[in-house]
């Protein structure tokens, strides 16, 4: 399986994503500079965390206007799996690929520690290796991770089972304890916690590795089906 890891000016988790895909998972991975105009030829796309463009304006706002995001939108329409983590989640929201917005943390402080997440939907290509309601330990590191959406959008997320992860002990004030959501088509997932930082025992948790193994399993199943 071939992963693309998009690199924006200010990304600082791109190497973490690359390491998770290439070394922890053992698949192919390439760093793709934000000025590239296409993302075709990859089996999955990863948008890492960091501070794209220094987080000026709103987090992810400037990055969402980059040339490569036009290609990202085309790949989303084609059904290519896309995972945006932390700043990557913010970019997906700003680009309109996911609903809602991210506000300053409720206590207006940057938080950086492990959080317990609850898997609320294990019927996605990102989460099939998890059990329903499984509790997993994944690190967070953000100052603007307070997910917000209006009541109508929240109702739609619940009805469509688009809430994939929730916090067991909400650290940032996110509505309905939301830690990660997916689009209606099921191929674009955004989350604030960092699964790529939980892929090896030395990192304190391997609970994030199942996200990547789920993607590989789905890709292999699809490959066999279409062969």
FIMAR-724980 format. One line per field, with one value per residue: chain; x, y, z of N, C-alpha, C in turn; residue in three letters. Coordinates in Angstrom, 2 decimals, padded with zeros to 5 digits. Atoms other than C-alpha are relative to their C-alpha. Layout:
// FIMAR-724980
mol <- c(A; ...) .
n.x <- c(X; ...) .
n.y <- c(Y; ...) .
n.z <- c(Z; ...) .
ca.x <- c(X; ...) .
ca.y <- c(Y; ...) .
ca.z <- c(Z; ...) .
c.x <- c(X; ...) .
c.y <- c(Y; ...) .
c.z <- c(Z; ...) .
type <- c(ALA; ...) .
END
This chain:
// FIMAR-724980
mol <- c(A; A; A; A; A; A; A; A; A; A; A; A; A; A; A; A; A; A; A; A; A; A; A; A; A; A; A; A; A; A; A; A; A; A; A; A; A; A; A; A; A; A; A; A; A; A; A; A; A; A; A; A; A; A; A; A; A; A; A; A; A; A; A; A; A; A; A; A; A; A; A; A; A; A; A; A; A; A; A; A; A; A; A; A; A; A; A; A; A; A; A; A; A; A; A; A; A; A; A; A; A; A; A; A; A; A; A; A; A; A; A; A; A; A; A; A; A; A; A; A; A; A; A; A; A; A; A; A; A; A; A; A; A; A; A; A; A; A; A; A; A; A; A; A; A; A; A; A; A; A; A; A; A; A; A; A; A; A; A; A; A; A; A; A; A; A; A; A; A; A; A; A; A; A; A; A; A; A; A; A; A; A; A; A; A; A; A; A; A; A; A; A; A; A; A; A; A; A; A; A; A; A; A; A; A; A; A; A; A; A; A; A; A; A; A; A; A; A; A; A; A; A; A; A; A; A; A) .
n.x <- c(000.85; -000.81; 000.53; -000.53; 000.04; -000.11; -000.83; 000.22; -000.92; 000.45; 000.32; -001.07; 000.29; -000.07; -000.93; 000.68; 000.92; -000.84; -000.56; 001.08; 000.39; -001.11; -000.79; 000.86; 000.95; -000.73; 000.53; -000.67; 000.45; -000.73; 000.32; 000.45; -000.05; 001.32; 000.09; 000.29; 001.35; 000.85; -000.19; 000.40; -000.97; -000.14; 001.13; 000.55; -000.64; -000.10; -000.27; -000.55; 000.17; -001.01; 000.49; -000.10; -000.05; -000.08; 001.35; 000.54; 001.45; 000.48; -000.81; 000.35; 000.72; -000.85; -000.35; 001.16; 000.06; -001.17; 000.25; 000.14; 001.31; 000.89; -000.21; 000.53; 001.45; 000.28; -000.22; 001.11; 001.14; -000.29; 000.11; -001.29; 000.02; -000.76; -000.03; -000.56; -000.22; -000.29; 000.06; 000.60; 001.45; 000.37; -000.04; 001.16; 001.17; -000.09; 000.18; 001.39; 000.09; 000.70; 000.81; -000.33; -001.15; -000.78; -000.18; -001.00; 000.36; 000.91; -000.77; -000.91; -001.37; -000.50; -000.05; -000.88; -000.07; 000.82; 001.42; 000.75; 001.06; 000.94; 000.33; 001.46; 000.38; -001.09; 000.40; -000.60; -001.26; -001.06; 000.18; 000.52; -000.79; 000.39; 001.29; 000.95; -000.12; -001.35; -000.68; -001.39; -000.81; -000.60; -000.41; 000.49; -000.93; 000.66; 000.56; 001.31; 000.57; 001.36; 000.86; 001.33; 000.93; 001.34; 000.83; 000.43; -001.14; -000.26; 001.03; -000.36; -001.17; 000.46; 000.87; -000.80; -001.10; -001.24; -000.88; -000.82; -000.67; 000.33; -000.88; 000.59; -000.04; -000.17; -001.04; -000.02; 001.34; 000.66; 001.41; 000.28; -001.28; -000.50; -001.45; -000.25; 001.20; -000.22; 001.00; 001.11; -000.47; -000.80; -001.41; -000.77; 000.07; -000.77; -000.03; -001.01; -001.08; -001.06; -000.23; -001.36; -000.89; 000.33; -000.15; -001.07; -000.02; -000.90; 000.73; 000.95; 001.24; 000.05; 001.43; 000.25; -000.43; 001.16; 000.58; -000.77; 000.23; 001.36; -000.08; -000.67; 000.91; 001.06; -000.60; -000.27; 001.30; 000.50; -000.88; 000.36; 001.35; -000.04; -000.98) .
n.y <- c(-001.19; -001.19; -001.15; -001.34; -000.86; -001.38; -000.87; -001.44; -000.80; 000.00; 001.37; 000.55; 001.40; 000.72; 001.13; 000.98; 000.72; 000.78; 001.11; 000.93; 000.75; 000.72; 000.83; 000.77; 000.78; 000.75; -000.27; -001.08; -001.34; -001.10; -001.36; -000.76; -001.44; -000.62; -000.68; 000.97; -000.25; 001.19; 001.06; 001.27; 001.07; 000.43; 000.79; -000.72; -001.30; -000.39; -001.42; 000.02; -001.13; -001.06; -001.38; -000.42; -001.46; -000.65; -000.12; -001.36; -000.02; 001.13; 001.20; 000.74; -000.82; -000.31; 001.28; 000.52; -000.65; 000.42; 000.72; 001.43; 000.29; 000.26; 001.41; 000.75; 000.06; 000.94; 001.35; 000.28; 000.35; 001.30; 001.02; 000.28; -000.26; -001.17; -000.16; -001.26; 000.04; -001.28; -001.06; 000.62; -000.07; -001.40; -000.26; 000.65; -000.81; -001.27; 000.30; 000.42; 001.44; 000.48; -001.06; -000.50; -000.88; 000.23; -001.21; 000.08; 000.90; -000.62; -000.66; -000.92; 000.44; 001.10; 001.25; 000.99; 001.19; 001.10; -000.02; 001.22; -000.17; 001.11; 000.26; -000.04; 000.62; 000.86; 000.48; -000.85; 000.56; -000.46; 000.50; 001.37; 000.86; -000.29; 000.49; -001.06; -000.53; 000.24; -001.18; -000.01; -001.11; -000.74; -001.33; -001.24; -001.14; -001.08; -001.14; -000.28; 001.30; 000.00; 000.18; -000.62; -000.04; -000.36; 001.14; 000.74; 000.78; 001.05; 001.02; 000.73; 000.82; 001.14; 000.83; 000.65; 000.71; -000.65; -000.21; 001.21; 000.05; -001.00; -000.01; 000.52; -001.14; -001.10; -000.92; -001.29; -000.58; 000.36; 000.35; 001.44; 000.69; 000.47; -000.02; 000.26; 000.23; 000.44; -000.53; 000.92; 001.04; 000.95; 000.09; -001.13; 000.00; -001.03; 000.18; -000.79; 000.83; 000.42; 001.45; 000.30; -000.06; 001.14; 001.17; 000.85; 000.08; -001.01; -001.27; 000.01; 000.65; 000.47; 000.00; -000.70; 000.81; 000.65; -000.86; 000.22; 001.38; 000.03; -000.53; 000.98; 001.12; -000.43; -000.14; 001.34; 000.61; -000.65; 000.42; 001.38; -000.03; -000.62; 000.70) .
n.z <- c(000.00; 000.17; -000.74; 000.20; -001.18; 000.49; -000.84; 000.14; -000.81; -001.40; -000.45; -000.82; -000.30; 001.26; -000.15; -000.85; 000.90; 000.92; -000.78; -000.33; 001.19; 000.64; -000.92; -000.91; 000.78; 001.01; 001.33; 000.71; -000.37; 000.61; -000.41; 001.18; -000.28; 000.19; 001.29; 001.05; 000.51; 000.09; -000.98; 000.61; -000.11; -001.39; -000.49; -001.15; -000.19; -001.41; -000.23; -001.36; -000.90; 000.01; 000.00; 001.39; 000.19; -001.31; -000.58; 000.15; 000.23; -000.79; 000.24; 001.21; 000.99; 001.16; 000.64; 000.74; 001.31; 000.77; 001.25; -000.20; -000.57; 001.14; 000.32; -001.15; 000.17; 001.09; -000.52; -000.92; 000.84; 000.60; -001.03; -000.63; -001.44; -000.42; -001.45; -000.46; -001.45; -000.66; 001.00; 001.17; -000.24; 000.19; 001.44; 000.60; -000.34; 000.74; 001.42; 000.21; 000.19; -001.18; -000.58; -001.33; -000.18; -001.21; -000.77; -001.07; -001.09; -000.97; -001.06; 000.69; -000.20; 000.83; -000.74; 000.63; -000.83; 000.50; -000.33; 000.31; 000.98; 000.13; 001.40; 000.14; 001.27; 000.48; 001.32; 001.02; 000.49; -000.90; -001.37; 000.00; -000.89; -001.38; -000.47; -000.32; -001.37; -000.53; -000.53; 000.49; -000.50; 001.11; -000.47; 000.59; -000.10; 000.74; -000.71; 000.61; 000.32; -000.52; 001.16; -000.11; 001.12; -000.48; -000.41; 001.18; 000.47; -001.00; 000.20; 001.21; -000.32; -000.80; 000.82; 001.03; -000.66; 000.43; -001.16; -000.03; -001.30; -001.01; -001.17; -001.23; -000.92; 000.96; -000.47; 000.69; 000.10; 001.25; -000.09; -000.03; -000.27; 001.29; 000.25; 001.41; 000.81; 001.36; 000.92; 000.27; 000.92; -000.78; 000.41; -000.54; -001.47; -000.69; -001.45; -000.68; -000.56; 000.93; 000.02; 000.49; -001.16; -000.86; 000.87; -000.52; -001.46; -000.54; -000.02; -001.11; 000.42; 001.39; 000.35; 001.26; 001.14; 000.60; 001.03; 001.22; 000.44; 000.54; 001.36; 000.85; 000.18; 000.92; 001.33; 000.52; 000.31; 001.21; 001.08; 000.35; 000.58; 001.34; 000.84) .
ca.x <- c(000.00; 001.31; 000.77; 001.19; 002.08; 001.37; 003.91; 002.91; 005.18; 004.96; 004.03; 005.92; 004.31; 004.96; 007.95; 005.88; 003.24; 005.92; 007.54; 004.19; 003.35; 006.78; 008.52; 005.83; 003.41; 005.95; 004.23; 005.39; 005.24; 006.28; 006.45; 004.54; 005.28; 002.23; 003.07; 002.66; -000.44; -001.62; -002.03; -002.95; -001.25; -001.51; -003.71; -004.21; -003.41; -002.25; -002.42; -000.18; -000.33; 001.71; 001.24; 000.69; 001.58; 002.16; -001.57; -002.17; -005.81; -007.45; -005.66; -005.62; -007.28; -004.35; -003.32; -006.85; -006.33; -003.12; -002.90; -002.60; -005.95; -007.70; -006.17; -007.10; -010.75; -010.63; -009.19; -011.90; -014.54; -012.83; -013.08; -009.40; -009.04; -007.83; -006.78; -006.25; -004.77; -004.74; -003.78; -004.74; -008.24; -008.35; -007.40; -010.13; -012.70; -011.49; -011.54; -015.16; -014.36; -015.79; -018.51; -017.98; -015.14; -012.40; -012.26; -009.75; -009.63; -012.21; -009.56; -007.57; -004.44; -002.35; -002.71; -000.21; -000.73; -002.33; -006.13; -008.50; -010.68; -013.76; -014.29; -017.88; -017.84; -015.67; -017.41; -015.11; -012.03; -010.00; -011.32; -012.21; -009.42; -010.94; -013.81; -016.96; -016.66; -013.02; -011.05; -007.68; -004.84; -003.83; -001.82; -003.21; -001.22; -003.29; -004.49; -007.49; -009.09; -012.51; -014.80; -018.00; -021.00; -024.61; -027.43; -028.59; -025.12; -024.64; -027.93; -026.78; -023.42; -025.21; -027.81; -025.19; -022.80; -020.13; -018.79; -015.90; -014.06; -015.11; -013.09; -013.74; -012.75; -013.22; -010.03; -010.98; -014.75; -015.66; -019.39; -020.66; -017.07; -016.15; -012.52; -012.88; -015.49; -015.82; -017.59; -020.84; -019.01; -016.76; -013.38; -012.34; -011.56; -010.45; -009.36; -007.45; -005.55; -002.38; -002.60; 000.80; 002.35; 000.93; 002.28; 005.14; 005.58; 008.44; 005.95; 003.78; 000.96; 000.45; -003.29; -002.93; -001.39; -004.79; -005.89; -003.15; -003.60; -007.31; -006.52; -004.15; -006.67; -009.40; -007.05; -006.02; -009.63; -010.56; -007.58; -008.54; -012.19; -011.27; -008.56) .
ca.y <- c(000.00; 003.44; 006.37; 010.07; 012.36; 015.99; 018.50; 022.14; 024.96; 024.55; 020.85; 019.16; 015.73; 014.74; 012.57; 010.92; 010.00; 008.82; 006.66; 005.15; 004.16; 003.08; 001.70; 000.70; -000.51; -001.64; -000.07; 002.44; 006.13; 009.39; 012.97; 015.21; 018.96; 021.22; 022.92; 019.67; 019.76; 016.16; 013.24; 010.53; 007.17; 006.90; 004.43; 006.67; 010.26; 011.44; 015.08; 015.56; 017.85; 020.96; 024.66; 025.09; 028.65; 029.42; 029.03; 032.61; 033.62; 030.38; 027.07; 025.36; 028.27; 029.25; 025.64; 024.86; 027.24; 025.52; 024.01; 020.51; 020.79; 020.98; 017.59; 016.40; 017.25; 015.32; 012.30; 012.56; 012.46; 009.41; 007.60; 007.62; 007.24; 010.48; 010.85; 014.31; 014.50; 017.61; 020.42; 017.99; 017.81; 021.60; 021.71; 019.22; 021.37; 024.59; 022.91; 021.85; 018.13; 017.65; 019.60; 021.80; 023.90; 023.79; 026.44; 027.28; 024.70; 025.39; 026.31; 028.32; 026.26; 024.01; 020.38; 017.58; 014.16; 010.77; 010.65; 007.70; 007.55; 005.40; 003.80; 004.69; 003.32; 000.34; -000.17; 002.17; 001.44; 003.28; 001.41; -002.17; -003.63; -002.08; -003.39; -001.32; 000.84; -000.21; 002.23; 003.23; 005.46; 008.10; 011.30; 014.78; 017.97; 021.01; 024.44; 024.61; 021.20; 022.13; 020.65; 022.60; 022.19; 023.34; 021.13; 020.18; 019.06; 017.13; 015.32; 014.38; 013.14; 010.91; 009.66; 008.81; 007.27; 009.79; 010.18; 007.71; 008.58; 010.32; 011.34; 009.38; 012.49; 015.47; 017.61; 020.52; 021.10; 019.46; 019.12; 015.60; 014.68; 014.35; 013.45; 012.35; 012.30; 010.87; 012.12; 010.55; 008.64; 007.04; 007.85; 011.11; 010.95; 013.87; 013.63; 015.73; 012.92; 011.54; 007.82; 008.02; 008.75; 005.51; 002.84; 001.37; 000.24; 002.70; 005.54; 004.49; 002.95; 000.89; 001.63; 003.91; 001.20; -000.42; 002.63; 001.98; -001.81; -001.26; 000.84; -001.80; -004.59; -002.61; -001.85; -005.49; -006.66; -004.12; -005.14; -008.82; -008.01; -005.89; -008.25) .
ca.z <- c(000.00; -000.91; 001.47; 000.69; 003.60; 002.70; 004.02; 004.52; 005.73; 009.50; 009.53; 012.35; 012.55; 008.93; 009.87; 012.59; 009.98; 007.57; 010.26; 011.26; 007.69; 006.49; 009.58; 012.09; 009.41; 006.81; 003.80; 001.18; 002.08; 000.43; 001.68; -000.76; -000.77; -000.61; -003.93; -005.86; -008.02; -007.86; -005.50; -007.97; -007.65; -003.86; -002.02; 001.02; 001.96; 005.40; 006.51; 009.55; 012.53; 013.18; 012.57; 008.84; 007.83; 011.51; 012.29; 011.12; 010.57; 011.73; 012.12; 008.73; 006.92; 004.69; 004.05; 002.88; -000.07; -001.24; -004.71; -003.36; -001.55; -004.93; -005.69; -002.20; -002.91; -006.18; -004.40; -001.73; -004.46; -005.98; -002.65; -001.71; 002.08; 003.68; 007.32; 008.82; 012.32; 014.55; 012.15; 009.39; 010.90; 010.99; 007.29; 006.37; 008.17; 006.57; 003.14; 003.65; 003.49; 006.98; 008.83; 011.88; 013.27; 015.88; 018.60; 021.33; 024.09; 026.77; 029.37; 026.79; 027.39; 025.15; 026.23; 025.58; 027.15; 026.55; 026.48; 026.59; 023.49; 022.96; 019.55; 018.59; 015.06; 014.13; 010.79; 008.86; 006.79; 009.45; 012.49; 011.48; 013.63; 016.77; 018.85; 019.29; 022.44; 022.83; 024.97; 023.53; 024.71; 022.15; 022.78; 022.15; 021.54; 020.64; 021.67; 019.33; 019.47; 020.82; 018.16; 017.54; 015.28; 015.45; 016.72; 013.24; 012.19; 015.44; 014.86; 011.36; 012.66; 015.15; 012.68; 010.06; 012.61; 011.62; 015.16; 015.15; 018.37; 021.57; 024.62; 027.82; 029.81; 027.51; 027.76; 025.50; 025.65; 022.35; 021.77; 022.56; 023.60; 019.91; 019.16; 015.54; 012.76; 009.27; 006.15; 004.95; 002.19; 004.82; 003.27; 004.99; 008.71; 010.87; 014.50; 017.02; 018.84; 017.21; 016.34; 014.58; 017.98; 019.39; 017.04; 019.10; 022.69; 023.21; 022.57; 025.50; 023.48; 020.34; 020.19; 017.17; 014.99; 014.43; 012.45; 009.93; 009.88; 009.29; 006.22; 004.86; 005.44; 003.65; 000.75; 000.38; 000.53; -002.15; -004.26; -004.14; -004.89; -007.92; -009.20) .
c.x <- c(000.88; -000.68; 000.67; -000.13; 000.22; 000.79; -000.30; 001.11; -000.53; -000.47; 001.14; -000.26; 000.06; 000.94; -000.59; -000.94; 000.78; 000.55; -001.07; -000.35; 001.12; 000.70; -000.87; -000.94; 000.68; -000.52; 000.80; -000.57; 000.89; -000.46; -000.31; -000.09; -001.30; -000.16; -000.19; -001.47; -000.88; 000.38; -000.40; 001.11; 000.25; -001.26; -000.66; 000.80; -000.07; 000.34; 000.43; -000.33; 001.14; -000.65; 000.13; -000.14; -000.03; -001.33; -000.51; -001.44; -000.62; 000.87; -000.50; -000.62; 000.83; 000.35; -001.14; -000.15; 001.18; -000.40; -000.29; -001.36; -001.04; 000.10; -000.56; -001.52; -000.38; 000.17; -001.10; -001.24; 000.18; -000.10; 001.31; -000.07; 000.95; -000.12; 000.68; 000.07; 000.40; -000.09; -000.58; -001.52; -000.48; -000.04; -001.21; -001.28; -000.02; -000.25; -001.42; -000.16; -000.64; -000.80; 000.50; 001.22; 000.72; 000.31; 001.15; -000.47; -000.77; 000.75; 001.08; 001.47; 000.34; 000.07; 000.85; 000.17; -000.81; -001.44; -000.61; -001.12; -000.89; -000.35; -001.52; -000.49; 001.20; -000.34; 000.51; 001.31; 001.20; -000.03; -000.44; 000.77; -000.28; -001.32; -000.91; 000.10; 001.33; 000.61; 001.48; 000.72; 000.76; 000.40; -000.70; 001.07; -000.58; -000.48; -001.37; -000.61; -001.42; -000.98; -001.39; -000.79; -001.37; -000.81; -000.43; 001.11; 000.29; -001.01; 000.31; 001.19; -000.41; -000.83; 000.80; 001.19; 001.36; 000.93; 000.78; 000.69; -000.56; 001.04; -000.74; -000.08; 000.37; 001.00; -000.11; -001.36; -000.76; -001.46; -000.15; 001.28; 000.70; 001.52; 000.33; -001.29; 000.40; -001.06; -001.06; 000.44; 000.90; 001.47; 000.86; -000.21; 000.89; -000.07; 001.10; 001.11; 000.90; 000.22; 001.41; 001.02; -000.29; 000.05; 001.09; 000.01; 000.84; -000.69; -001.05; -001.32; 000.16; -001.44; -000.30; 000.33; -001.18; -000.70; 000.67; -000.17; -001.40; -000.01; 000.63; -000.92; -001.10; 000.53; 000.25; -001.29; -000.57; 000.80; -000.36; -001.35; 000.03; 000.96; -000.67) .
c.y <- c(001.24; 001.22; 001.29; 000.77; 001.43; 000.83; 001.45; 000.75; 000.07; -001.36; -000.49; -001.44; -000.85; -001.20; -001.07; -000.86; -000.92; -001.23; -001.03; -000.87; -000.89; -000.98; -000.85; -000.93; -000.87; 000.17; 001.13; 001.35; 001.04; 001.33; 000.81; 001.47; 000.67; 000.71; -000.97; 000.12; -001.24; -001.02; -001.36; -001.03; -000.47; -000.73; 000.63; 001.28; 000.38; 001.48; 000.15; 001.24; 000.99; 001.36; 000.56; 001.51; 000.74; 000.17; 001.43; -000.07; -001.04; -001.20; -000.74; 000.82; 000.26; -001.29; -000.52; 000.62; -000.40; -000.81; -001.48; -000.38; -000.20; -001.47; -000.89; -000.16; -000.98; -001.44; -000.41; -000.43; -001.37; -001.14; -000.39; 000.27; 001.14; 000.12; 001.32; 000.02; 001.38; 001.15; -000.53; -000.03; 001.42; 000.36; -000.61; 000.78; 001.29; -000.22; -000.46; -001.49; -000.70; 001.16; 000.45; 000.90; -000.36; 001.33; -000.18; -000.97; 000.75; 000.78; 000.91; -000.34; -001.12; -001.26; -001.01; -001.17; -001.11; 000.18; -001.36; 000.34; -001.24; -000.14; -000.11; -000.55; -000.80; -000.60; 000.94; -000.63; 000.42; -000.73; -001.46; -000.94; 000.28; -000.70; 001.20; 000.34; -000.36; 001.31; -000.09; 001.24; 000.65; 001.39; 001.14; 001.07; 001.14; 001.13; 000.37; -001.30; -000.18; -000.08; 000.58; -000.19; 000.35; -001.26; -000.86; -000.90; -001.15; -001.14; -000.85; -000.92; -001.26; -000.96; -000.82; -000.77; 000.55; 000.34; -001.30; -000.19; 001.08; -000.08; -000.61; 001.12; 001.22; 001.06; 001.42; 000.66; -000.35; -000.42; -001.52; -000.82; -000.49; 000.17; -000.23; -000.32; -000.43; 000.62; -001.06; -001.14; -001.02; -000.09; 001.16; 000.06; 001.10; -000.23; 000.86; -000.85; -000.58; -001.51; -000.37; 000.06; -001.14; -001.27; -000.96; 000.04; 001.10; 001.37; 000.05; -000.65; -000.45; 000.07; 000.71; -000.83; -000.64; 000.88; -000.26; -001.44; -000.16; 000.48; -001.01; -001.18; 000.35; 000.08; -001.37; -000.72; 000.56; -000.45; -001.40; -000.02; 000.49; -000.71; -000.92) .
c.z <- c(000.00; 000.65; -000.47; 001.31; -000.47; 000.99; -000.34; 000.73; 001.43; 000.49; 000.89; 000.44; -001.27; 000.09; 000.89; -000.84; -000.94; 000.70; 000.31; -001.19; -000.52; 000.95; 000.93; -000.76; -001.05; -001.41; -000.67; 000.45; -000.67; 000.60; -001.26; 000.37; -000.42; -001.34; -001.16; -000.40; -000.05; 001.07; -000.55; 000.17; 001.42; 000.45; 001.23; 000.19; 001.48; 000.09; 001.45; 000.82; -000.11; 000.02; -001.41; -000.13; 001.34; 000.70; -000.04; -000.49; 000.92; -000.33; -001.23; -001.10; -001.24; -000.74; -000.85; -001.38; -000.90; -001.22; 000.23; 000.59; -001.10; -000.41; 001.10; -000.13; -001.11; 000.47; 000.98; -000.79; -000.64; 001.01; 000.65; 001.49; 000.38; 001.52; 000.34; 001.51; 000.51; -001.00; -001.32; 000.08; -000.24; -001.48; -000.70; 000.27; -000.80; -001.50; -000.31; -000.24; 001.18; 000.59; 001.37; 000.01; 001.28; 000.67; 000.99; 001.07; 001.08; 001.09; -000.56; 000.24; -000.98; 000.86; -000.75; 000.96; -000.65; 000.48; -000.33; -000.95; 000.02; -001.48; -000.13; -001.32; -000.51; -001.37; -001.10; -000.45; 000.86; 001.35; 000.08; 000.91; 001.48; 000.33; 000.28; 001.49; 000.65; 000.48; -000.37; 000.53; -001.15; 000.49; -000.74; 000.18; -000.81; 000.92; -000.51; -000.49; 000.48; -001.16; 000.25; -001.29; 000.56; 000.27; -001.19; -000.53; 000.95; -000.16; -001.23; 000.24; 000.76; -000.84; -001.01; 000.55; -000.44; 001.16; 000.21; 001.34; 000.92; 001.12; 001.19; 001.04; -000.81; 000.47; -000.55; -000.18; -001.25; 000.22; -000.10; 000.18; -001.26; -000.12; -001.47; -000.73; -001.41; -000.91; -000.29; -000.91; 000.69; -000.38; 000.48; 001.51; 000.55; 001.49; 000.60; 000.62; -001.09; 000.01; -000.45; 001.13; 000.99; -000.83; 000.46; 001.52; 000.62; 000.10; 001.11; -000.32; -001.44; -000.54; -001.31; -001.22; -000.71; -001.05; -001.34; -000.52; -000.57; -001.44; -000.96; -000.27; -001.00; -001.43; -000.63; -000.38; -001.30; -001.21; -000.49; -000.69; -001.43; -000.95; -001.02) .
type <- c(UNK; UNK; UNK; UNK; UNK; UNK; UNK; UNK; UNK; UNK; UNK; UNK; UNK; UNK; UNK; UNK; UNK; UNK; UNK; UNK; UNK; UNK; UNK; UNK; UNK; UNK; UNK; UNK; UNK; UNK; UNK; UNK; UNK; UNK; UNK; UNK; UNK; UNK; UNK; UNK; UNK; UNK; UNK; UNK; UNK; UNK; UNK; UNK; UNK; UNK; UNK; UNK; UNK; UNK; UNK; UNK; UNK; UNK; UNK; UNK; UNK; UNK; UNK; UNK; UNK; UNK; UNK; UNK; UNK; UNK; UNK; UNK; UNK; UNK; UNK; UNK; UNK; UNK; UNK; UNK; UNK; UNK; UNK; UNK; UNK; UNK; UNK; UNK; UNK; UNK; UNK; UNK; UNK; UNK; UNK; UNK; UNK; UNK; UNK; UNK; UNK; UNK; UNK; UNK; UNK; UNK; UNK; UNK; UNK; UNK; UNK; UNK; UNK; UNK; UNK; UNK; UNK; UNK; UNK; UNK; UNK; UNK; UNK; UNK; UNK; UNK; UNK; UNK; UNK; UNK; UNK; UNK; UNK; UNK; UNK; UNK; UNK; UNK; UNK; UNK; UNK; UNK; UNK; UNK; UNK; UNK; UNK; UNK; UNK; UNK; UNK; UNK; UNK; UNK; UNK; UNK; UNK; UNK; UNK; UNK; UNK; UNK; UNK; UNK; UNK; UNK; UNK; UNK; UNK; UNK; UNK; UNK; UNK; UNK; UNK; UNK; UNK; UNK; UNK; UNK; UNK; UNK; UNK; UNK; UNK; UNK; UNK; UNK; UNK; UNK; UNK; UNK; UNK; UNK; UNK; UNK; UNK; UNK; UNK; UNK; UNK; UNK; UNK; UNK; UNK; UNK; UNK; UNK; UNK; UNK; UNK; UNK; UNK; UNK; UNK; UNK; UNK; UNK; UNK; UNK; UNK; UNK; UNK; UNK; UNK; UNK; UNK) .
END
